[in-house]
Amino acid sequence: MALEGVATALSNAVADGALGRTVVQETDGASVHAPTRLSAALQAAEFSVTLRGLRLRG
């Protein structure tokens, strides 16, 4: 549950303008394209899958 909350908070910070466009490329040394709980949480928080990683625009 904690990962989902953090992903949502990050998404909200981008949407509120506190952060600009955000791209996450790796987590714990692994590509975010790998099927992990964090990758799933970021995608559920409206991050889009791109070739570079998971992106969210404000």
PDB file of N, CA, C and O in Angstrom:
ATOM      1  N   MET A   1       0.816  -1.196   0.000  1.00  0.00           N
ATOM      2  CA  MET A   1       0.000   0.000   0.000  1.00  0.00           C
ATOM      3  C   MET A   1       0.858   1.258   0.000  1.00  0.00           C
ATOM      4  O   MET A   1       0.442   2.271  -0.562  1.00  0.00           O
ATOM      5  N   ALA A   2       2.017   1.231   0.598  1.00  0.00           N
ATOM      6  CA  ALA A   2       2.871   2.420   0.686  1.00  0.00           C
ATOM      7  C   ALA A   2       3.335   2.890  -0.683  1.00  0.00           C
ATOM      8  O   ALA A   2       3.401   4.095  -0.928  1.00  0.00           O
ATOM      9  N   LEU A   3       3.658   1.963  -1.583  1.00  0.00           N
ATOM     10  CA  LEU A   3       4.118   2.357  -2.916  1.00  0.00           C
ATOM     11  C   LEU A   3       3.043   3.119  -3.671  1.00  0.00           C
ATOM     12  O   LEU A   3       3.339   4.101  -4.352  1.00  0.00           O
ATOM     13  N   GLU A   4       1.821   2.684  -3.558  1.00  0.00           N
ATOM     14  CA  GLU A   4       0.728   3.357  -4.244  1.00  0.00           C
ATOM     15  C   GLU A   4       0.564   4.783  -3.739  1.00  0.00           C
ATOM     16  O   GLU A   4       0.325   5.699  -4.525  1.00  0.00           O
ATOM     17  N   GLY A   5       0.689   4.971  -2.439  1.00  0.00           N
ATOM     18  CA  GLY A   5       0.567   6.304  -1.860  1.00  0.00           C
ATOM     19  C   GLY A   5       1.668   7.235  -2.320  1.00  0.00           C
ATOM     20  O   GLY A   5       1.417   8.404  -2.612  1.00  0.00           O
ATOM     21  N   VAL A   6       2.883   6.725  -2.387  1.00  0.00           N
ATOM     22  CA  VAL A   6       4.017   7.532  -2.841  1.00  0.00           C
ATOM     23  C   VAL A   6       3.856   7.874  -4.317  1.00  0.00           C
ATOM     24  O   VAL A   6       4.104   9.012  -4.715  1.00  0.00           O
ATOM     25  N   ALA A   7       3.451   6.919  -5.123  1.00  0.00           N
ATOM     26  CA  ALA A   7       3.249   7.167  -6.553  1.00  0.00           C
ATOM     27  C   ALA A   7       2.161   8.213  -6.773  1.00  0.00           C
ATOM     28  O   ALA A   7       2.300   9.076  -7.640  1.00  0.00           O
ATOM     29  N   THR A   8       1.091   8.145  -6.005  1.00  0.00           N
ATOM     30  CA  THR A   8       0.010   9.124  -6.115  1.00  0.00           C
ATOM     31  C   THR A   8       0.483  10.502  -5.669  1.00  0.00           C
ATOM     32  O   THR A   8       0.149  11.504  -6.302  1.00  0.00           O
ATOM     33  N   ALA A   9       1.254  10.564  -4.591  1.00  0.00           N
ATOM     34  CA  ALA A   9       1.780  11.849  -4.119  1.00  0.00           C
ATOM     35  C   ALA A   9       2.703  12.471  -5.165  1.00  0.00           C
ATOM     36  O   ALA A   9       2.655  13.682  -5.383  1.00  0.00           O
ATOM     37  N   LEU A  10       3.528  11.673  -5.806  1.00  0.00           N
ATOM     38  CA  LEU A  10       4.412  12.165  -6.858  1.00  0.00           C
ATOM     39  C   LEU A  10       3.596  12.666  -8.043  1.00  0.00           C
ATOM     40  O   LEU A  10       3.893  13.720  -8.605  1.00  0.00           O
ATOM     41  N   SER A  11       2.581  11.920  -8.417  1.00  0.00           N
ATOM     42  CA  SER A  11       1.690  12.334  -9.499  1.00  0.00           C
ATOM     43  C   SER A  11       0.994  13.649  -9.168  1.00  0.00           C
ATOM     44  O   SER A  11       0.876  14.524 -10.026  1.00  0.00           O
ATOM     45  N   ASN A  12       0.540  13.789  -7.946  1.00  0.00           N
ATOM     46  CA  ASN A  12      -0.131  15.023  -7.525  1.00  0.00           C
ATOM     47  C   ASN A  12       0.824  16.211  -7.534  1.00  0.00           C
ATOM     48  O   ASN A  12       0.433  17.319  -7.903  1.00  0.00           O
ATOM     49  N   ALA A  13       2.073  15.988  -7.131  1.00  0.00           N
ATOM     50  CA  ALA A  13       3.062  17.073  -7.132  1.00  0.00           C
ATOM     51  C   ALA A  13       3.324  17.570  -8.551  1.00  0.00           C
ATOM     52  O   ALA A  13       3.479  18.772  -8.770  1.00  0.00           O
ATOM     53  N   VAL A  14       3.373  16.663  -9.501  1.00  0.00           N
ATOM     54  CA  VAL A  14       3.558  17.058 -10.906  1.00  0.00           C
ATOM     55  C   VAL A  14       2.311  17.796 -11.395  1.00  0.00           C
ATOM     56  O   VAL A  14       2.420  18.844 -12.032  1.00  0.00           O
ATOM     57  N   ALA A  15       1.139  17.259 -11.101  1.00  0.00           N
ATOM     58  CA  ALA A  15      -0.109  17.882 -11.548  1.00  0.00           C
ATOM     59  C   ALA A  15      -0.306  19.269 -10.945  1.00  0.00           C
ATOM     60  O   ALA A  15      -0.855  20.156 -11.599  1.00  0.00           O
ATOM     61  N   ASP A  16       0.134  19.463  -9.710  1.00  0.00           N
ATOM     62  CA  ASP A  16      -0.016  20.757  -9.027  1.00  0.00           C
ATOM     63  C   ASP A  16       1.042  21.775  -9.436  1.00  0.00           C
ATOM     64  O   ASP A  16       0.982  22.932  -9.020  1.00  0.00           O
ATOM     65  N   GLY A  17       2.009  21.355 -10.247  1.00  0.00           N
ATOM     66  CA  GLY A  17       3.044  22.261 -10.713  1.00  0.00           C
ATOM     67  C   GLY A  17       4.253  22.360  -9.809  1.00  0.00           C
ATOM     68  O   GLY A  17       5.154  23.154 -10.077  1.00  0.00           O
ATOM     69  N   ALA A  18       4.297  21.575  -8.746  1.00  0.00           N
ATOM     70  CA  ALA A  18       5.451  21.598  -7.846  1.00  0.00           C
ATOM     71  C   ALA A  18       6.682  20.988  -8.519  1.00  0.00           C
ATOM     72  O   ALA A  18       7.816  21.342  -8.195  1.00  0.00           O
ATOM     73  N   LEU A  19       6.450  20.083  -9.445  1.00  0.00           N
ATOM     74  CA  LEU A  19       7.508  19.453 -10.236  1.00  0.00           C
ATOM     75  C   LEU A  19       7.141  19.593 -11.706  1.00  0.00           C
ATOM     76  O   LEU A  19       5.965  19.662 -12.063  1.00  0.00           O
ATOM     77  N   GLY A  20       8.149  19.632 -12.538  1.00  0.00           N
ATOM     78  CA  GLY A  20       7.903  19.647 -13.979  1.00  0.00           C
ATOM     79  C   GLY A  20       7.703  18.227 -14.488  1.00  0.00           C
ATOM     80  O   GLY A  20       7.419  17.304 -13.724  1.00  0.00           O
ATOM     81  N   ARG A  21       7.857  18.081 -15.786  1.00  0.00           N
ATOM     82  CA  ARG A  21       7.748  16.752 -16.390  1.00  0.00           C
ATOM     83  C   ARG A  21       8.712  15.817 -15.672  1.00  0.00           C
ATOM     84  O   ARG A  21       9.859  16.181 -15.415  1.00  0.00           O
ATOM     85  N   THR A  22       8.256  14.629 -15.352  1.00  0.00           N
ATOM     86  CA  THR A  22       9.045  13.678 -14.589  1.00  0.00           C
ATOM     87  C   THR A  22       9.156  12.371 -15.359  1.00  0.00           C
ATOM     88  O   THR A  22       8.158  11.833 -15.839  1.00  0.00           O
ATOM     89  N   VAL A  23      10.380  11.864 -15.471  1.00  0.00           N
ATOM     90  CA  VAL A  23      10.614  10.573 -16.120  1.00  0.00           C
ATOM     91  C   VAL A  23      11.385   9.694 -15.147  1.00  0.00           C
ATOM     92  O   VAL A  23      12.443  10.083 -14.654  1.00  0.00           O
ATOM     93  N   VAL A  24      10.855   8.520 -14.876  1.00  0.00           N
ATOM     94  CA  VAL A  24      11.529   7.540 -14.023  1.00  0.00           C
ATOM     95  C   VAL A  24      12.057   6.457 -14.956  1.00  0.00           C
ATOM     96  O   VAL A  24      11.293   5.816 -15.679  1.00  0.00           O
ATOM     97  N   GLN A  25      13.387   6.259 -14.931  1.00  0.00           N
ATOM     98  CA  GLN A  25      13.995   5.284 -15.829  1.00  0.00           C
ATOM     99  C   GLN A  25      14.392   3.992 -15.124  1.00  0.00           C
ATOM    100  O   GLN A  25      14.278   2.907 -15.695  1.00  0.00           O
ATOM    101  N   GLU A  26      14.852   4.109 -13.896  1.00  0.00           N
ATOM    102  CA  GLU A  26      15.287   2.936 -13.139  1.00  0.00           C
ATOM    103  C   GLU A  26      14.820   3.025 -11.692  1.00  0.00           C
ATOM    104  O   GLU A  26      14.664   4.111 -11.134  1.00  0.00           O
ATOM    105  N   THR A  27      14.604   1.868 -11.108  1.00  0.00           N
ATOM    106  CA  THR A  27      14.325   1.788  -9.678  1.00  0.00           C
ATOM    107  C   THR A  27      15.150   0.637  -9.125  1.00  0.00           C
ATOM    108  O   THR A  27      15.099  -0.477  -9.646  1.00  0.00           O
ATOM    109  N   ASP A  28      15.900   0.903  -8.083  1.00  0.00           N
ATOM    110  CA  ASP A  28      16.780  -0.107  -7.481  1.00  0.00           C
ATOM    111  C   ASP A  28      17.661  -0.784  -8.527  1.00  0.00           C
ATOM    112  O   ASP A  28      17.923  -1.983  -8.438  1.00  0.00           O
ATOM    113  N   GLY A  29      18.121  -0.011  -9.525  1.00  0.00           N
ATOM    114  CA  GLY A  29      19.023  -0.529 -10.548  1.00  0.00           C
ATOM    115  C   GLY A  29      18.358  -1.310 -11.657  1.00  0.00           C
ATOM    116  O   GLY A  29      19.039  -1.768 -12.575  1.00  0.00           O
ATOM    117  N   ALA A  30      17.063  -1.475 -11.603  1.00  0.00           N
ATOM    118  CA  ALA A  30      16.341  -2.225 -12.633  1.00  0.00           C
ATOM    119  C   ALA A  30      15.492  -1.269 -13.476  1.00  0.00           C
ATOM    120  O   ALA A  30      15.030  -0.239 -12.985  1.00  0.00           O
ATOM    121  N   SER A  31      15.299  -1.613 -14.713  1.00  0.00           N
ATOM    122  CA  SER A  31      14.463  -0.813 -15.608  1.00  0.00           C
ATOM    123  C   SER A  31      13.033  -0.767 -15.084  1.00  0.00           C
ATOM    124  O   SER A  31      12.525  -1.754 -14.552  1.00  0.00           O
ATOM    125  N   VAL A  32      12.388   0.388 -15.240  1.00  0.00           N
ATOM    126  CA  VAL A  32      10.981   0.481 -14.824  1.00  0.00           C
ATOM    127  C   VAL A  32      10.067  -0.271 -15.779  1.00  0.00           C
ATOM    128  O   VAL A  32       8.875  -0.423 -15.511  1.00  0.00           O
ATOM    129  N   HIS A  33      10.619  -0.742 -16.891  1.00  0.00           N
ATOM    130  CA  HIS A  33       9.825  -1.551 -17.811  1.00  0.00           C
ATOM    131  C   HIS A  33       9.637  -2.975 -17.292  1.00  0.00           C
ATOM    132  O   HIS A  33       8.792  -3.718 -17.792  1.00  0.00           O
ATOM    133  N   ALA A  34      10.425  -3.346 -16.293  1.00  0.00           N
ATOM    134  CA  ALA A  34      10.271  -4.664 -15.668  1.00  0.00           C
ATOM    135  C   ALA A  34       8.981  -4.676 -14.853  1.00  0.00           C
ATOM    136  O   ALA A  34       8.594  -3.655 -14.284  1.00  0.00           O
ATOM    137  N   PRO A  35       8.319  -5.823 -14.797  1.00  0.00           N
ATOM    138  CA  PRO A  35       7.054  -5.906 -14.048  1.00  0.00           C
ATOM    139  C   PRO A  35       7.287  -5.940 -12.535  1.00  0.00           C
ATOM    140  O   PRO A  35       7.438  -7.008 -11.942  1.00  0.00           O
ATOM    141  N   THR A  36       7.314  -4.753 -11.925  1.00  0.00           N
ATOM    142  CA  THR A  36       7.512  -4.660 -10.477  1.00  0.00           C
ATOM    143  C   THR A  36       6.314  -3.960  -9.844  1.00  0.00           C
ATOM    144  O   THR A  36       5.492  -3.363 -10.539  1.00  0.00           O
ATOM    145  N   ARG A  37       6.226  -4.040  -8.543  1.00  0.00           N
ATOM    146  CA  ARG A  37       5.133  -3.352  -7.829  1.00  0.00           C
ATOM    147  C   ARG A  37       5.231  -1.844  -8.005  1.00  0.00           C
ATOM    148  O   ARG A  37       4.210  -1.171  -8.147  1.00  0.00           O
ATOM    149  N   LEU A  38       6.450  -1.304  -7.996  1.00  0.00           N
ATOM    150  CA  LEU A  38       6.619   0.136  -8.154  1.00  0.00           C
ATOM    151  C   LEU A  38       6.217   0.587  -9.555  1.00  0.00           C
ATOM    152  O   LEU A  38       5.547   1.608  -9.711  1.00  0.00           O
ATOM    153  N   SER A  39       6.616  -0.160 -10.562  1.00  0.00           N
ATOM    154  CA  SER A  39       6.232   0.169 -11.927  1.00  0.00           C
ATOM    155  C   SER A  39       4.708   0.164 -12.065  1.00  0.00           C
ATOM    156  O   SER A  39       4.135   1.066 -12.677  1.00  0.00           O
ATOM    157  N   ALA A  40       4.064  -0.836 -11.506  1.00  0.00           N
ATOM    158  CA  ALA A  40       2.603  -0.922 -11.557  1.00  0.00           C
ATOM    159  C   ALA A  40       1.964   0.247 -10.809  1.00  0.00           C
ATOM    160  O   ALA A  40       0.964   0.801 -11.267  1.00  0.00           O
ATOM    161  N   ALA A  41       2.534   0.626  -9.662  1.00  0.00           N
ATOM    162  CA  ALA A  41       1.988   1.744  -8.885  1.00  0.00           C
ATOM    163  C   ALA A  41       2.117   3.058  -9.642  1.00  0.00           C
ATOM    164  O   ALA A  41       1.189   3.867  -9.642  1.00  0.00           O
ATOM    165  N   LEU A  42       3.263   3.278 -10.290  1.00  0.00           N
ATOM    166  CA  LEU A  42       3.442   4.506 -11.074  1.00  0.00           C
ATOM    167  C   LEU A  42       2.476   4.557 -12.252  1.00  0.00           C
ATOM    168  O   LEU A  42       1.905   5.609 -12.542  1.00  0.00           O
ATOM    169  N   GLN A  43       2.292   3.441 -12.920  1.00  0.00           N
ATOM    170  CA  GLN A  43       1.349   3.408 -14.040  1.00  0.00           C
ATOM    171  C   GLN A  43      -0.081   3.636 -13.563  1.00  0.00           C
ATOM    172  O   GLN A  43      -0.864   4.289 -14.252  1.00  0.00           O
ATOM    173  N   ALA A  44      -0.426   3.112 -12.407  1.00  0.00           N
ATOM    174  CA  ALA A  44      -1.760   3.343 -11.850  1.00  0.00           C
ATOM    175  C   ALA A  44      -1.950   4.806 -11.471  1.00  0.00           C
ATOM    176  O   ALA A  44      -3.076   5.301 -11.435  1.00  0.00           O
ATOM    177  N   ALA A  45      -0.832   5.506 -11.184  1.00  0.00           N
ATOM    178  CA  ALA A  45      -0.880   6.928 -10.828  1.00  0.00           C
ATOM    179  C   ALA A  45      -0.751   7.810 -12.075  1.00  0.00           C
ATOM    180  O   ALA A  45      -0.404   8.987 -11.973  1.00  0.00           O
ATOM    181  N   GLU A  46      -1.028   7.242 -13.244  1.00  0.00           N
ATOM    182  CA  GLU A  46      -1.111   7.955 -14.520  1.00  0.00           C
ATOM    183  C   GLU A  46       0.223   8.254 -15.188  1.00  0.00           C
ATOM    184  O   GLU A  46       0.284   9.103 -16.077  1.00  0.00           O
ATOM    185  N   PHE A  47       1.294   7.576 -14.779  1.00  0.00           N
ATOM    186  CA  PHE A  47       2.548   7.671 -15.534  1.00  0.00           C
ATOM    187  C   PHE A  47       2.373   6.877 -16.818  1.00  0.00           C
ATOM    188  O   PHE A  47       1.767   5.805 -16.816  1.00  0.00           O
ATOM    189  N   SER A  48       2.906   7.406 -17.917  1.00  0.00           N
ATOM    190  CA  SER A  48       2.799   6.760 -19.221  1.00  0.00           C
ATOM    191  C   SER A  48       4.086   5.999 -19.536  1.00  0.00           C
ATOM    192  O   SER A  48       5.186   6.458 -19.227  1.00  0.00           O
ATOM    193  N   VAL A  49       3.932   4.841 -20.150  1.00  0.00           N
ATOM    194  CA  VAL A  49       5.078   4.047 -20.569  1.00  0.00           C
ATOM    195  C   VAL A  49       5.641   4.659 -21.853  1.00  0.00           C
ATOM    196  O   VAL A  49       4.917   4.845 -22.831  1.00  0.00           O
ATOM    197  N   THR A  50       6.948   4.972 -21.841  1.00  0.00           N
ATOM    198  CA  THR A  50       7.638   5.474 -23.026  1.00  0.00           C
ATOM    199  C   THR A  50       8.902   4.634 -23.215  1.00  0.00           C
ATOM    200  O   THR A  50       9.226   3.792 -22.377  1.00  0.00           O
ATOM    201  N   LEU A  51       9.597   4.864 -24.295  1.00  0.00           N
ATOM    202  CA  LEU A  51      10.843   4.138 -24.527  1.00  0.00           C
ATOM    203  C   LEU A  51      11.893   4.471 -23.473  1.00  0.00           C
ATOM    204  O   LEU A  51      12.710   3.616 -23.129  1.00  0.00           O
ATOM    205  N   ARG A  52      11.886   5.685 -22.960  1.00  0.00           N
ATOM    206  CA  ARG A  52      12.871   6.117 -21.959  1.00  0.00           C
ATOM    207  C   ARG A  52      12.528   5.664 -20.556  1.00  0.00           C
ATOM    208  O   ARG A  52      13.422   5.537 -19.720  1.00  0.00           O
ATOM    209  N   GLY A  53      11.274   5.418 -20.277  1.00  0.00           N
ATOM    210  CA  GLY A  53      10.850   5.038 -18.931  1.00  0.00           C
ATOM    211  C   GLY A  53       9.387   5.357 -18.730  1.00  0.00           C
ATOM    212  O   GLY A  53       8.595   5.291 -19.670  1.00  0.00           O
ATOM    213  N   LEU A  54       9.022   5.705 -17.499  1.00  0.00           N
ATOM    214  CA  LEU A  54       7.646   6.084 -17.178  1.00  0.00           C
ATOM    215  C   LEU A  54       7.611   7.593 -17.030  1.00  0.00           C
ATOM    216  O   LEU A  54       8.361   8.157 -16.233  1.00  0.00           O
ATOM    217  N   ARG A  55       6.749   8.251 -17.789  1.00  0.00           N
ATOM    218  CA  ARG A  55       6.725   9.726 -17.844  1.00  0.00           C
ATOM    219  C   ARG A  55       5.385  10.257 -17.377  1.00  0.00           C
ATOM    220  O   ARG A  55       4.330   9.669 -17.612  1.00  0.00           O
ATOM    221  N   LEU A  56       5.474  11.404 -16.702  1.00  0.00           N
ATOM    222  CA  LEU A  56       4.269  12.131 -16.284  1.00  0.00           C
ATOM    223  C   LEU A  56       4.500  13.611 -16.567  1.00  0.00           C
ATOM    224  O   LEU A  56       5.502  14.186 -16.142  1.00  0.00           O
ATOM    225  N   ARG A  57       3.585  14.206 -17.273  1.00  0.00           N
ATOM    226  CA  ARG A  57       3.664  15.627 -17.578  1.00  0.00           C
ATOM    227  C   ARG A  57       2.691  16.393 -16.710  1.00  0.00           C
ATOM    228  O   ARG A  57       1.587  15.928 -16.425  1.00  0.00           O
ATOM    229  N   GLY A  58       3.120  17.588 -16.288  1.00  0.00           N
ATOM    230  CA  GLY A  58       2.286  18.420 -15.441  1.00  0.00           C
ATOM    231  C   GLY A  58       1.240  19.188 -16.196  1.00  0.00           C
ATOM    232  O   GLY A  58       0.466  19.932 -15.594  1.00  0.00           O
TER     233      GLY A  58
END
